Amino acid sequence: MTQLAPDHTPAVTKEPVLVVRDLVRSYGDLKAVDRVSFSIDPGETYGLLGPNGAGKTTTISVIAGLIGADSGTATVLGKPVGPSKVAVKRHIGLVPQDLAIYPELSGRENLSFFGRLQHMGGKALTRRVDEVLELIGLADRAKDATKKYSGGMKRRLNIGIGLLHQPTLLILDEPTVGVDPQSRNAILESVETLSHEGMAVLYTTHYMEEAERLCDRIAIIDSGRIQAEGTRAELIRLTGEFDQIRLTGSGALAAAAAAVRGLPAVQHADADRHSLLLTVRDAPTAVAGIVTAATAAGMTLEDVEISRPNLESVFLQLTGKALRD
């Protein structure tokens, strides 16, 4: 029996696993990827965060060697990727948006089939299939035909197929779209485990909370361009780190707005018919003094809401539109 091929042993390196430089890909007059550059280190989860149509899938299609770039380069472990570069693809695991499983086969049979396509076999393949089934939480359903699986279970199996051959770089393209909350959490936990085990992960999503939970660094991408890149904290600093406080109520709102504007933490205050919207520094510390000043000025409070900066606000500031537009 064929054993696990040497090329499938995860590479140990201190150099970046993936390096992308000035990548460009167009479809006619549409520039889907416009001079995109980034790198991913071993054990790092790197997020491409952007709305549908931002260029995420085209970017990873080039990186995975499914399509060629018009210009620029992408290398995995220092080796260039492309449609004709077969050897380097053994270091890449791709989990596409579309399911790539056989419905009549069981979960175990699907994994074994795709493992053999990766030149795996014998006890090494059986052991690895067992490991993957445990990781994706399908060990108890391994013998069932996948046509009986829920949508979330199929998504988890799709991920299992992508990581079966222990790639150095795992690419996940919107892996939680259309799944139930329980399966979504299971998928996110699996990705966290892979990162802790040293695998480099490229994760595309338009869900802000997923990027915040999983990604060591995040690139905000829109219209084919990376608008900003960094850790969550670094990106949020682009907003000036201001919080918002909304005071809802009645009474002398204009007087309340004038009163709170004099407080050191308040940067801006606007009043409408039913509320005050304040831009402040360190809202949890400042809110007590703001409430005291507003009520003393004649406002009757009904509700207080604090909003702290997040990736949604960064995206809005950079692009002028909401993340899910």
CORCORVEN-V413284 format. One record per run of one state. SS is the DSSP state (H for helix, E for strand, - for the rest). FROM is the first residue (numbers start at 1). TO is the last residue. If there is no record, write none. Layout:
BEGIN
SS,FROM,TO
SS,FROM,TO
END
This chain:
BEGIN
-,1,5
H,6,8
-,9,17
E,18,27
-,28,29
E,30,40
-,41,44
E,45,49
-,50,55
H,56,63
-,64,70
E,71,76
-,77,78
E,79,80
-,81,85
H,86,89
-,90,91
E,92,95
-,96,105
E,106,106
H,107,117
-,118,121
H,122,135
-,136,138
H,139,141
-,142,144
E,145,145
H,146,148
-,149,150
H,151,163
-,164,168
E,169,173
-,174,180
H,181,196
-,197,199
E,200,205
-,206,207
H,208,214
-,215,216
E,217,222
-,223,224
E,225,230
-,231,231
H,232,239
-,240,242
E,243,251
-,252,252
H,253,261
-,262,265
E,266,271
-,272,274
E,275,280
-,281,282
H,283,296
-,297,298
E,299,307
-,308,310
H,311,319
-,320,325
END
